Amino acid sequence: MSQKGELAGKIMQNIRILTAGDSSLLIEFGNEISPEINRRIAAVVELMREQHIEGVVDVIPAFCSLLVNYDPRVAGYEKMKKRLESLVRVDIKVGQVKRKIFEIPVLYGGEYGPDLASIAEHAGISQDEVIAIHSSRDYLIYMLGFLPGFCYLGGLDERIHTPRLSNPRLRIRAGSVGIGGSQTGIYPLDSPGGWQLMGMTPVKTYDPEREIPILVEAGNYIRFVPIDEEQYKQIQAQVEDGSYQCVTHEEV
């Protein structure tokens, strides 16, 4: 058996379905944060959507689990649990699940990223190198939480891991892109926060006025794209008048 096959078999063996209240079931896929487990979760979510399972109200992916909310008036506990047990045993070709990548334009440094110099100093490299490293890879969205549209991203290069601020800011502007320890992310709303800010995006990852308020989903990827101030203002104007379309790619 190949290494991938062995890993898939191990994940299958570790799957558990637990009760999580009177109308929810929790599918646990393991106890470690890994791209393989996340891909398995994304594949199960896609399969559930394709099959339109009667009674399922919502599915909420997390790092290592999937919460399934259902209507017990439509499908009772026993029926739903058996349906999910059958579904997670399906031999899903997780390697063939398409990756949806969102390009997020970022203006790095200056007033838009007041901590970029500190991040560079901590890493012992130049600010330009920090930007190049940060924008050189695609970040997996493991889960959403903390704030509406806040993405927990995996894959930050160890060279730019940076401690959180010792004194958090009382207000960080929506769209700020920062680093907190081994994670990077985007603040979707104005909020307090302790991450070191390296830039800002004009794109709204959360907009309550949009038909679909949250731009991305768990299992998607984010690719940060450096822009200059003129491009930032152009995109910002398009976002405000509703004409901006986020660039996306789909890859296997």
Contacts in CASP RR format, 6 or more apart in sequence:
PFRMAT RR
TARGET T0000
AUTHOR 0000-0000-0000
METHOD contacts of the structure
MODEL  1
MSQKGELAGKIMQNIRILTAGDSSLLIEFGNEISPEINRRIAAVVELMRE
QHIEGVVDVIPAFCSLLVNYDPRVAGYEKMKKRLESLVRVDIKVGQVKRK
IFEIPVLYGGEYGPDLASIAEHAGISQDEVIAIHSSRDYLIYMLGFLPGF
CYLGGLDERIHTPRLSNPRLRIRAGSVGIGGSQTGIYPLDSPGGWQLMGM
TPVKTYDPEREIPILVEAGNYIRFVPIDEEQYKQIQAQVEDGSYQCVTHE
EV
7 36 0 8 1.000
8 36 0 8 1.000
8 40 0 8 1.000
8 94 0 8 1.000
11 29 0 8 1.000
11 30 0 8 1.000
11 36 0 8 1.000
11 37 0 8 1.000
11 40 0 8 1.000
12 88 0 8 1.000
12 89 0 8 1.000
14 28 0 8 1.000
14 29 0 8 1.000
14 30 0 8 1.000
14 31 0 8 1.000
15 27 0 8 1.000
15 28 0 8 1.000
15 29 0 8 1.000
15 30 0 8 1.000
15 88 0 8 1.000
16 27 0 8 1.000
16 28 0 8 1.000
16 30 0 8 1.000
17 25 0 8 1.000
17 26 0 8 1.000
17 27 0 8 1.000
17 28 0 8 1.000
17 81 0 8 1.000
17 84 0 8 1.000
17 85 0 8 1.000
17 88 0 8 1.000
18 25 0 8 1.000
18 26 0 8 1.000
18 28 0 8 1.000
19 25 0 8 1.000
19 26 0 8 1.000
19 77 0 8 1.000
20 26 0 8 1.000
20 67 0 8 1.000
22 72 0 8 1.000
23 57 0 8 1.000
23 69 0 8 1.000
23 70 0 8 1.000
23 71 0 8 1.000
23 72 0 8 1.000
24 67 0 8 1.000
24 68 0 8 1.000
24 69 0 8 1.000
24 70 0 8 1.000
25 67 0 8 1.000
25 68 0 8 1.000
25 70 0 8 1.000
25 77 0 8 1.000
25 80 0 8 1.000
25 81 0 8 1.000
25 84 0 8 1.000
26 65 0 8 1.000
26 66 0 8 1.000
26 67 0 8 1.000
26 68 0 8 1.000
27 44 0 8 1.000
27 65 0 8 1.000
27 66 0 8 1.000
27 67 0 8 1.000
27 68 0 8 1.000
27 84 0 8 1.000
27 88 0 8 1.000
28 64 0 8 1.000
28 65 0 8 1.000
29 37 0 8 1.000
29 40 0 8 1.000
29 41 0 8 1.000
29 64 0 8 1.000
29 65 0 8 1.000
29 66 0 8 1.000
30 37 0 8 1.000
30 64 0 8 1.000
30 65 0 8 1.000
31 64 0 8 1.000
32 64 0 8 1.000
33 63 0 8 1.000
33 64 0 8 1.000
33 142 0 8 1.000
35 140 0 8 1.000
36 94 0 8 1.000
37 63 0 8 1.000
37 64 0 8 1.000
38 61 0 8 1.000
38 63 0 8 1.000
38 140 0 8 1.000
38 142 0 8 1.000
38 218 0 8 1.000
38 219 0 8 1.000
39 94 0 8 1.000
39 95 0 8 1.000
39 97 0 8 1.000
39 219 0 8 1.000
40 92 0 8 1.000
40 94 0 8 1.000
41 61 0 8 1.000
41 64 0 8 1.000
41 65 0 8 1.000
41 66 0 8 1.000
41 218 0 8 1.000
41 219 0 8 1.000
42 61 0 8 1.000
42 94 0 8 1.000
42 97 0 8 1.000
42 218 0 8 1.000
42 219 0 8 1.000
43 92 0 8 1.000
43 93 0 8 1.000
43 94 0 8 1.000
43 97 0 8 1.000
44 66 0 8 1.000
44 87 0 8 1.000
44 88 0 8 1.000
44 92 0 8 1.000
45 59 0 8 1.000
45 61 0 8 1.000
45 66 0 8 1.000
46 97 0 8 1.000
47 87 0 8 1.000
47 90 0 8 1.000
47 92 0 8 1.000
48 56 0 8 1.000
48 59 0 8 1.000
48 68 0 8 1.000
48 87 0 8 1.000
51 87 0 8 1.000
53 75 0 8 1.000
53 83 0 8 1.000
53 87 0 8 1.000
54 74 0 8 1.000
54 75 0 8 1.000
55 70 0 8 1.000
55 71 0 8 1.000
55 74 0 8 1.000
55 75 0 8 1.000
55 80 0 8 1.000
56 68 0 8 1.000
56 69 0 8 1.000
56 70 0 8 1.000
56 75 0 8 1.000
56 80 0 8 1.000
57 69 0 8 1.000
57 70 0 8 1.000
57 71 0 8 1.000
58 68 0 8 1.000
58 69 0 8 1.000
59 66 0 8 1.000
59 67 0 8 1.000
59 68 0 8 1.000
59 69 0 8 1.000
60 66 0 8 1.000
60 67 0 8 1.000
60 69 0 8 1.000
61 143 0 8 1.000
61 218 0 8 1.000
61 219 0 8 1.000
62 142 0 8 1.000
62 143 0 8 1.000
62 218 0 8 1.000
63 142 0 8 1.000
63 143 0 8 1.000
63 152 0 8 1.000
68 80 0 8 1.000
68 84 0 8 1.000
70 76 0 8 1.000
70 80 0 8 1.000
75 83 0 8 1.000
95 252 0 8 1.000
96 252 0 8 1.000
97 252 0 8 1.000
98 250 0 8 1.000
98 251 0 8 1.000
98 252 0 8 1.000
99 138 0 8 1.000
99 220 0 8 1.000
99 221 0 8 1.000
99 250 0 8 1.000
99 251 0 8 1.000
99 252 0 8 1.000
100 219 0 8 1.000
100 220 0 8 1.000
100 221 0 8 1.000
100 248 0 8 1.000
100 249 0 8 1.000
100 250 0 8 1.000
101 138 0 8 1.000
101 220 0 8 1.000
101 221 0 8 1.000
101 222 0 8 1.000
101 223 0 8 1.000
101 248 0 8 1.000
101 249 0 8 1.000
101 250 0 8 1.000
101 251 0 8 1.000
102 215 0 8 1.000
102 216 0 8 1.000
102 220 0 8 1.000
102 221 0 8 1.000
102 222 0 8 1.000
102 223 0 8 1.000
102 246 0 8 1.000
102 247 0 8 1.000
102 248 0 8 1.000
103 223 0 8 1.000
103 225 0 8 1.000
103 246 0 8 1.000
103 247 0 8 1.000
103 248 0 8 1.000
103 249 0 8 1.000
104 177 0 8 1.000
104 186 0 8 1.000
104 201 0 8 1.000
104 203 0 8 1.000
104 205 0 8 1.000
104 222 0 8 1.000
104 223 0 8 1.000
104 224 0 8 1.000
104 225 0 8 1.000
104 246 0 8 1.000
105 201 0 8 1.000
105 202 0 8 1.000
105 203 0 8 1.000
105 225 0 8 1.000
105 226 0 8 1.000
105 227 0 8 1.000
105 231 0 8 1.000
105 232 0 8 1.000
105 235 0 8 1.000
106 135 0 8 1.000
106 177 0 8 1.000
106 199 0 8 1.000
106 200 0 8 1.000
106 201 0 8 1.000
106 224 0 8 1.000
106 225 0 8 1.000
106 226 0 8 1.000
106 227 0 8 1.000
107 199 0 8 1.000
107 200 0 8 1.000
107 201 0 8 1.000
107 202 0 8 1.000
107 226 0 8 1.000
107 227 0 8 1.000
107 228 0 8 1.000
107 229 0 8 1.000
107 231 0 8 1.000
107 232 0 8 1.000
108 116 0 8 1.000
108 127 0 8 1.000
108 131 0 8 1.000
108 134 0 8 1.000
108 198 0 8 1.000
108 199 0 8 1.000
108 226 0 8 1.000
109 116 0 8 1.000
109 127 0 8 1.000
109 198 0 8 1.000
109 199 0 8 1.000
110 116 0 8 1.000
112 199 0 8 1.000
112 200 0 8 1.000
112 232 0 8 1.000
113 176 0 8 1.000
113 177 0 8 1.000
113 197 0 8 1.000
113 198 0 8 1.000
113 199 0 8 1.000
113 200 0 8 1.000
114 197 0 8 1.000
115 165 0 8 1.000
115 178 0 8 1.000
115 196 0 8 1.000
115 197 0 8 1.000
115 198 0 8 1.000
116 127 0 8 1.000
116 130 0 8 1.000
116 131 0 8 1.000
116 197 0 8 1.000
116 198 0 8 1.000
116 199 0 8 1.000
117 127 0 8 1.000
118 162 0 8 1.000
118 196 0 8 1.000
119 127 0 8 1.000
119 130 0 8 1.000
119 160 0 8 1.000
119 162 0 8 1.000
119 179 0 8 1.000
119 196 0 8 1.000
119 198 0 8 1.000
120 126 0 8 1.000
120 127 0 8 1.000
120 129 0 8 1.000
120 130 0 8 1.000
122 162 0 8 1.000
122 163 0 8 1.000
123 129 0 8 1.000
123 130 0 8 1.000
123 159 0 8 1.000
123 160 0 8 1.000
123 162 0 8 1.000
125 133 0 8 1.000
125 159 0 8 1.000
130 160 0 8 1.000
130 198 0 8 1.000
131 198 0 8 1.000
131 226 0 8 1.000
133 157 0 8 1.000
133 159 0 8 1.000
133 160 0 8 1.000
134 156 0 8 1.000
134 157 0 8 1.000
134 160 0 8 1.000
134 184 0 8 1.000
134 198 0 8 1.000
134 224 0 8 1.000
135 223 0 8 1.000
135 224 0 8 1.000
135 225 0 8 1.000
135 226 0 8 1.000
136 157 0 8 1.000
137 155 0 8 1.000
137 157 0 8 1.000
137 223 0 8 1.000
138 221 0 8 1.000
138 222 0 8 1.000
138 223 0 8 1.000
139 151 0 8 1.000
139 153 0 8 1.000
139 154 0 8 1.000
139 155 0 8 1.000
139 156 0 8 1.000
139 184 0 8 1.000
139 185 0 8 1.000
139 221 0 8 1.000
139 222 0 8 1.000
139 223 0 8 1.000
139 224 0 8 1.000
140 153 0 8 1.000
140 154 0 8 1.000
140 155 0 8 1.000
140 219 0 8 1.000
140 221 0 8 1.000
141 151 0 8 1.000
141 152 0 8 1.000
141 153 0 8 1.000
141 216 0 8 1.000
141 217 0 8 1.000
141 218 0 8 1.000
141 219 0 8 1.000
141 220 0 8 1.000
141 221 0 8 1.000
141 222 0 8 1.000
142 152 0 8 1.000
142 153 0 8 1.000
142 154 0 8 1.000
142 218 0 8 1.000
142 219 0 8 1.000
143 152 0 8 1.000
143 218 0 8 1.000
144 150 0 8 1.000
144 151 0 8 1.000
144 152 0 8 1.000
144 214 0 8 1.000
144 216 0 8 1.000
144 217 0 8 1.000
144 218 0 8 1.000
145 152 0 8 1.000
146 152 0 8 1.000
147 187 0 8 1.000
147 188 0 8 1.000
147 189 0 8 1.000
147 191 0 8 1.000
147 206 0 8 1.000
148 188 0 8 1.000
148 189 0 8 1.000
148 206 0 8 1.000
148 208 0 8 1.000
148 213 0 8 1.000
148 214 0 8 1.000
149 188 0 8 1.000
149 205 0 8 1.000
149 206 0 8 1.000
149 214 0 8 1.000
149 215 0 8 1.000
149 216 0 8 1.000
150 185 0 8 1.000
150 186 0 8 1.000
150 187 0 8 1.000
150 188 0 8 1.000
150 205 0 8 1.000
151 185 0 8 1.000
151 186 0 8 1.000
151 205 0 8 1.000
151 216 0 8 1.000
151 222 0 8 1.000
152 183 0 8 1.000
153 183 0 8 1.000
153 184 0 8 1.000
153 185 0 8 1.000
153 222 0 8 1.000
154 183 0 8 1.000
156 179 0 8 1.000
156 182 0 8 1.000
156 183 0 8 1.000
156 184 0 8 1.000
158 182 0 8 1.000
160 179 0 8 1.000
161 179 0 8 1.000
161 181 0 8 1.000
161 182 0 8 1.000
162 179 0 8 1.000
162 180 0 8 1.000
162 181 0 8 1.000
162 196 0 8 1.000
163 180 0 8 1.000
163 181 0 8 1.000
163 196 0 8 1.000
164 180 0 8 1.000
164 181 0 8 1.000
164 194 0 8 1.000
164 195 0 8 1.000
164 196 0 8 1.000
165 193 0 8 1.000
165 194 0 8 1.000
165 195 0 8 1.000
165 196 0 8 1.000
168 192 0 8 1.000
168 193 0 8 1.000
168 194 0 8 1.000
169 192 0 8 1.000
169 193 0 8 1.000
169 194 0 8 1.000
170 192 0 8 1.000
171 190 0 8 1.000
171 191 0 8 1.000
171 192 0 8 1.000
172 187 0 8 1.000
172 190 0 8 1.000
172 191 0 8 1.000
172 192 0 8 1.000
172 193 0 8 1.000
172 194 0 8 1.000
172 195 0 8 1.000
172 197 0 8 1.000
173 187 0 8 1.000
173 190 0 8 1.000
173 200 0 8 1.000
174 187 0 8 1.000
174 188 0 8 1.000
174 189 0 8 1.000
174 190 0 8 1.000
174 204 0 8 1.000
174 206 0 8 1.000
175 186 0 8 1.000
175 187 0 8 1.000
175 188 0 8 1.000
175 200 0 8 1.000
175 201 0 8 1.000
175 202 0 8 1.000
175 203 0 8 1.000
175 204 0 8 1.000
175 205 0 8 1.000
176 186 0 8 1.000
176 187 0 8 1.000
176 195 0 8 1.000
176 197 0 8 1.000
176 199 0 8 1.000
176 200 0 8 1.000
177 184 0 8 1.000
177 185 0 8 1.000
177 186 0 8 1.000
177 187 0 8 1.000
177 197 0 8 1.000
177 198 0 8 1.000
177 199 0 8 1.000
177 200 0 8 1.000
177 201 0 8 1.000
177 224 0 8 1.000
178 184 0 8 1.000
178 185 0 8 1.000
178 186 0 8 1.000
178 187 0 8 1.000
178 195 0 8 1.000
178 196 0 8 1.000
178 197 0 8 1.000
178 198 0 8 1.000
178 199 0 8 1.000
179 185 0 8 1.000
179 195 0 8 1.000
179 196 0 8 1.000
179 198 0 8 1.000
180 194 0 8 1.000
180 195 0 8 1.000
180 196 0 8 1.000
185 195 0 8 1.000
185 222 0 8 1.000
186 201 0 8 1.000
186 205 0 8 1.000
186 222 0 8 1.000
187 193 0 8 1.000
187 195 0 8 1.000
188 204 0 8 1.000
188 205 0 8 1.000
188 206 0 8 1.000
189 206 0 8 1.000
200 232 0 8 1.000
202 232 0 8 1.000
202 233 0 8 1.000
202 235 0 8 1.000
202 236 0 8 1.000
202 239 0 8 1.000
203 215 0 8 1.000
203 235 0 8 1.000
203 239 0 8 1.000
203 244 0 8 1.000
203 246 0 8 1.000
204 210 0 8 1.000
204 215 0 8 1.000
204 239 0 8 1.000
205 214 0 8 1.000
205 215 0 8 1.000
205 216 0 8 1.000
206 213 0 8 1.000
206 214 0 8 1.000
206 215 0 8 1.000
207 213 0 8 1.000
207 215 0 8 1.000
215 246 0 8 1.000
216 222 0 8 1.000
223 249 0 8 1.000
227 235 0 8 1.000
235 244 0 8 1.000
238 244 0 8 1.000
END
